[in-house]
Amino acid sequence: MSQREDLLQGAITCIAEKGYSRTTARDIAAASEANLASIGYHFGSKEALLNAAIIAAFDEWGNAVEAAMVGVEEAPPMRRLESFLVRFAESLPERGSWVVSSLQAFAEADYAPEIKEQLAASMEEGRRSLAAMVLGVAPEEIEEEDLPVGAMALSLINGYVLQWFVSPGRVPSAAGMAAAVQRVARQG
């Protein structure tokens, strides 16, 4: 790994362990085993590095979503949604640091326009991809009226992650969440 990548990973680790506002440049340098001055050289400032770390962690969230989508194509929409939620939920324990860092992105979005822009772009892409997965079509086939399906799936993901983060042992199963959506839909 390059020193820049080491710094980025060190910042992600520090955000997960200490939070965005409590992480110092010295913390990052120690976690990445890099020289303190290398932060300025590679990123310009500690804040720019932390913002880059948050964006990288949020991109990892997208990777987890994509991985959970694999293999759910040959089922009815509700079954695809359930399979996806189960796979995604199963990946959370091994991805704890990026979950924390990604959640920090929402808190920092009001203060860092680049983070807000990245979140908005990721969510737009996520709505389209999730709608395509649930409806069983290619993302380019998604019409404007299909996007609320993706928004609903994204809301389930984000809500599930928040609940898992706060109380991992008490969050309902992903299969239970999918069953609840189906139950509500049947109630009309």
N, C-alpha and C positions, 0 to 999 in steps of 0.2 A: 504494500500500500504506500502511496506517496504521503509526504508530510501533510499536504492539504487534506487528503482523505482521512488521515489519522486525526487531524484537528476536527474535522466534521464528525467523525465517530465519537471522539472525546466529548464534543459538545452535546451530542445526542445522549450520551451516557450521563453527563452532568445534569442535563435538563431532567432526565428521568429520575435521578437521585436527589437533586436539590431544587429543581424548578428553574424556570427561566430567570426570574428576578433575583434569585439567590446564587446563581452561578457566577463565579468570578473568572477573570482571564487566567488567573493562576490555577484555578480548579481545572480549566480546560487544558492548560499546558501540562499539568500533572497527569491528567487522565490520558492524554494523547502522547505523553513522553516527548513533547516538543518544546522548543525554546519559546518563551513568552513572546518575544519579538516576532515570531513567525505568524502569529495571529494577524498582526497589522500587515505584514508582508503579503499574506495570502488572501486576507479578507477585508483589510482596511480598518476594521474595528471589531471588538468583541460582539457588539450588537449585530453587525452584519453576519458574523459567524453563527451566532445563535439563530438568527432568522434563516440562514441557509440550512442549519441543522433541523429546524422545524419543518421547512419545506421538504427536505430529504426524508424526514420521518413521515410526513404526510404522503409522500410518493410511495413509501413502503406500505402504507395503508392501502393504496390503490393496487399494489402488487398482491396483497393478501386477498383483496376483493376479486381480482382477476383469477388467482389460483383457485378460489372457492367456486368460480363459475365453470371450471373445466369439468366436463362429463355430465352436465345436467341437461344437455340439449334434448335428449330423447324421452321427455316426460311431459305431462300436462302442466300448464302454468303454475298451479298451486304446488305441485310436486317439485317443480324446478326451484321455486322460491324456498320451499322447505329444505331441499337438499343443499341449496346454496347457504342458507342460514346456519345449518348444522355444520357444514365444512368451515365456514367463516368463524363460528363460535369456537370450534375445536382448535383453531390456529391462535387464538388470543393468548393463552398462557405462555407460549414460546415467544411472543412478540410484545412482552410487557413494556420494554423501554420505548418502542415506537408508539405504543398506545399513549403512554404518558406524554411523550413529545408531541404527538399529534393533537392531543387535547389542549396542550399549551398553545398550539397554533390558533385555536379559536379565541383564546384569551388575549393573544397579542395582535390579532387581526386589526383591531381598531387603531393600533399605534404604529403599525408597519404596513403601509400600502402594498408592498410587494407580497407580503403574506396574504393579505386580503384578496389580491388579484389571483394568486396561485390557488387559494381555497375556492374562489368563485369558478375558476377554470376547471379545477378538479371536480367540483360538484356538478358542473354542467356536463362534463364528459361522463361522470358517474351516473347521472340520471339517464343519459342515452344508453350507456352500456347495460345498466341494470334493467331498463325497460326492454331492451333487446333480449336479454337473457330470460326474463320472466315470460315474455310473449313468444319466444322461440323464433326470432327473426334476426337478421343481420342489423348491426347498429345503423347502417346507412338507410335501412328501410323504415326506421322510426320516424313517425310524423309528429308534429307538434302536439296533437291530442293524445299521443302515447306517453309523453314525458311524465305526466303525473304518476304513471305506474312505476317509473324509475324513481321518482321523488318519494313515493311511498316506501319502496325497498330501501332507499338511502336513509329515510327516517327510521326505519326498523334497525338498520345497521348502526346508525349513530346512537340511537336510544339504547340499543342492546349493549354497545360498547360502554356507554356511560354507566349503565347499571352494573355491568360486569366489573368495571373499574372501581366503583364505590363499594360493591358488595359481591365479590365473585362467587361466593358460596350460596348466595340467596337469589341470584337471577334465575328466572324461569329458563327451561331448556329452549334451544332454538326451535326444536320440533314443536314444543308447546306454543311458542310465539306464532309459528306458521298455522297451527291449528286454531289459535285465537283469531287470526285474520280470517280464516275460512269460516269460523263460527259467526263473526260479525257480518261477513258477506252474506251468509245464509239468512240472517235476521232481516236483511233487506233494507 
